[in-house]
């Protein structure tokens, strides 16, 4: 999207007596729509190659020069941004005159629901209605996701963040789910594996219980594993007694 530099190169060609050929003409006369598709493809290529910084450099350049569109925006919205970062990016794009529609808002709706931010999802739907943005089939699928499906998506996202080394973001998401009453035992056990000691694990379990998270065998197996690793035999026995009192039957992992 660097039009001024294109013109400068054409002037340099003319000064040097370099005659354009058919390939030059095709390059210069490509329609804006085709350029838009090529830019989308390049952003996707860079992200798939792990060249995220270069993708952002390209996108920011397109945005600054007025050549970014909603397709480019939605590609960048999928780069693992938090909900707040996504909202900030959309605002920045809209201030740069990018026309946002159902694709952008459906992505925001999906993020809000996965992060348990149902009030924000409802607010986004009201914004769509005010702006006359009609939901499409994908919007309907996003809104129809069951609690069970959303819970699995949250577990997957926590695991993805931890694997990527984005531990602080994983804790931010988990704490948000816990605060909003959307955390479950799978989310808890995922984060227990990120704790550095049995003390940290036990504190997390207590906090989760106080927030209404039902704990069962998976939680206790993780606690027992860490305690055994640390050689804390008395606490292992205390956990086993607690399991017996609660009627939680051990399995092969417990043994």
C-alpha positions in Angstrom: 0.0 0.0 0.0 3.0 2.4 -0.4 1.6 4.3 -3.4 4.0 7.3 -3.1 7.0 4.9 -3.4 5.4 3.2 -6.4 5.2 6.5 -8.1 8.8 7.3 -7.2 10.0 4.0 -8.7 8.0 4.7 -11.9 9.7 8.1 -12.2 13.1 6.5 -11.6 12.4 4.0 -14.4 11.4 6.8 -16.7 14.6 8.7 -15.9 16.7 5.6 -16.6 14.9 4.8 -19.8 13.6 1.5 -18.5 10.5 0.6 -20.6 7.6 -1.1 -18.7 6.5 -4.5 -20.0 3.3 -6.4 -19.7 4.2 -7.7 -16.3 4.9 -4.1 -15.2 1.5 -3.0 -16.5 -0.3 -5.8 -14.7 1.4 -5.0 -11.5 0.6 -1.3 -11.7 -3.0 -1.7 -12.8 -4.1 -4.4 -10.4 -7.5 -3.5 -8.9 -7.8 -2.5 -5.3 -9.9 -5.6 -4.6 -7.1 -7.8 -5.8 -4.5 -5.9 -3.8 -6.7 -6.4 -0.8 -6.8 -10.1 -1.3 -3.0 -10.3 -1.8 -2.5 -8.4 1.4 -4.8 -10.7 3.3 -2.9 -13.7 1.9 0.4 -12.2 2.9 -0.7 -11.5 6.5 -1.9 -15.1 6.8 1.4 -16.4 5.4 3.5 -14.3 7.8 1.4 -15.5 10.8 1.6 -19.2 9.7 5.4 -18.8 9.4 5.6 -17.5 12.9 6.6 -14.0 11.7 4.1 -12.2 13.8 6.1 -9.0 14.2 6.3 -8.7 10.4 2.6 -9.3 10.1 1.9 -6.5 12.6 4.4 -4.2 10.7 2.5 -4.9 7.5 -0.9 -4.4 9.0 0.1 -1.2 10.8 1.5 0.1 7.6 -1.7 -0.6 5.7 -3.7 1.0 8.5 -1.5 4.1 8.5 -1.8 4.5 4.7 -5.6 3.9 4.6 -5.3 0.6 2.7 -6.5 -1.8 5.5 -9.9 -3.4 5.4 -12.0 -5.7 7.5 -10.4 -8.9 6.1 -7.0 -7.7 7.3 -8.5 -6.7 10.6 -10.1 -10.0 11.3 -6.9 -11.9 10.4 -5.1 -9.8 13.1 -7.9 -10.3 15.6 -7.2 -14.0 15.6 -3.5 -13.6 16.7 -4.1 -14.6 20.3 -5.1 -11.2 21.6 -7.0 -10.8 24.8 -10.6 -9.4 24.6 -9.5 -6.0 25.7 -6.7 -6.0 23.1 -9.2 -7.0 20.4 -11.6 -4.2 21.4 -8.7 -1.7 21.3 -7.6 -2.9 17.9 -11.1 -2.6 16.5 -11.4 0.9 17.8 -8.0 1.8 16.3 -9.1 0.4 12.9 -12.5 2.2 13.0 -10.7 5.5 13.8 -8.6 4.8 10.7 -11.9 4.5 8.7 -11.9 0.7 8.4 -15.5 -0.4 7.8 -16.3 -3.1 10.4 -19.3 -5.4 10.1 -20.6 -8.8 11.0 -17.2 -10.6 10.7 -15.5 -8.3 13.2 -18.4 -8.3 15.7 -18.8 -12.1 15.5 -15.2 -12.6 16.4 -15.6 -10.2 19.3 -18.7 -12.1 20.4 -16.9 -15.4 20.3 -14.0 -14.0 22.4 -16.4 -12.5 25.0 -18.3 -15.8 25.4 -15.2 -17.9 25.6 -13.8 -15.6 28.3 -17.1 -15.8 30.2 -17.9 -12.1 29.6 -21.6 -12.6 28.9 -22.5 -9.0 29.7 -20.1 -7.7 27.1 -21.4 -10.2 24.6 -24.9 -8.9 25.2 -23.6 -5.3 24.8 -22.0 -6.2 21.5 -25.3 -7.6 20.2 -26.9 -4.3 21.1 -24.2 -2.4 19.2 -24.8 -4.6 16.2 -28.5 -4.0 16.3 -28.0 -0.2 16.6 -25.6 -0.2 13.6 -27.9 -2.4 11.5 -25.3 -5.3 11.4 -27.2 -8.4 10.5 -26.0 -11.6 12.2 -24.9 -14.4 9.7 -24.7 -18.2 10.0 -21.4 -18.1 11.8 -22.8 -15.6 14.3 -25.7 -18.0 15.0 -23.2 -20.8 15.6 -21.2 -18.7 18.0 -24.3 -17.8 20.0 -25.6 -21.4 20.0 -22.5 -22.9 21.6 -23.5 -24.8 24.7 -22.0 -24.3 28.2 -20.1 -27.6 27.7 -18.6 -26.5 24.4 -17.6 -23.1 25.9 -16.0 -24.9 28.8 -13.9 -27.0 26.5 -12.9 -23.9 24.5 -11.8 -22.3 27.7 -9.7 -25.3 28.7 -8.1 -25.3 25.3 -7.3 -21.6 25.5 -5.7 -22.0 28.9 -3.6 -24.8 27.7 -2.6 -22.9 24.5 -1.5 -19.9 26.6 0.5 -22.0 29.0 2.2 -23.9 26.1 3.1 -20.6 24.5 4.7 -19.4 27.7 2.0 -16.7 28.2 1.5 -17.7 31.8 0.3 -14.3 33.0 -2.4 -14.3 30.3 -3.5 -17.8 31.3 -3.9 -16.6 35.0 -5.7 -13.5 33.8 -8.2 -15.6 31.9 -8.6 -18.2 34.7 -9.1 -15.4 37.4 -11.7 -13.8 35.1 -13.6 -17.1 34.7 -13.4 -17.7 38.5 -14.7 -14.2 39.2 -17.6 -14.6 36.8 -18.6 -18.1 38.0 -17.5 -19.7 34.7 -14.6 -21.8 35.9 -14.8 -25.6 36.2 -12.6 -28.4 37.4 -10.9 -28.8 34.0 -9.8 -25.2 34.2 -8.6 -25.6 37.7 -6.6 -28.7 37.0 -5.0 -27.0 33.9 -3.8 -24.2 36.2 -2.7 -26.5 39.0 -0.1 -27.9 36.6 1.3 -24.3 36.3 1.8 -24.0 40.1 5.3 -24.4 41.4 4.6 -26.0 44.7 2.0 -28.0 46.7 1.4 -24.8 48.8 0.5 -22.8 45.7 -1.7 -25.7 44.5 -3.5 -26.0 47.8 -4.2 -22.2 47.9 -5.6 -22.3 44.4 -7.9 -25.2 45.2 -9.2 -23.4 48.3 -9.8 -20.3 46.2 -11.6 -22.3 43.6 -13.8 -24.0 46.2 -14.7 -20.7 47.7 -15.8 -19.5 44.2 -18.1 -22.6 43.9 -15.9 -24.8 41.7 -16.7 -28.5 42.4 -13.5 -30.5 42.9 -13.2 -34.3 42.5 -10.7 -37.0 41.7 -8.7 -35.1 39.0 -8.0 -32.3 41.4 -7.0 -34.7 44.3 -4.8 -36.7 42.0 -2.8 -33.6 41.0 -2.4 -32.6 44.7 -1.3 -36.1 45.7 1.2 -36.2 42.8 2.9 -33.0 43.8 2.9 -33.9 47.5 4.5 -37.2 46.8 7.1 -35.5 44.6 7.9 -33.2 47.5 8.1 -36.2 49.9 5.3 -34.8 52.2 3.9 -38.2 53.4 1.8 -36.8 56.2 -0.1 -34.4 53.9 -0.6 -37.2 51.4 -2.3 -39.2 54.1 -4.4 -36.2 55.1 -5.6 -35.8 51.5 -6.4 -39.5 51.2 -8.5 -39.3 54.4 -10.3 -36.2 53.0 -11.0 -38.2 49.8 -12.4 -41.1 51.8 -14.7 -38.8 53.8 -16.0 -37.2 50.6 -16.5 -40.6 49.0 -14.0 -40.0 46.2 -12.8 -43.4 45.0 -9.1 -43.6 43.9 -8.2 -44.8 40.4 -5.0 -46.0 38.7 -3.6 -42.5 38.6 -4.1 -42.1 42.3 -2.2 -45.3 43.1 
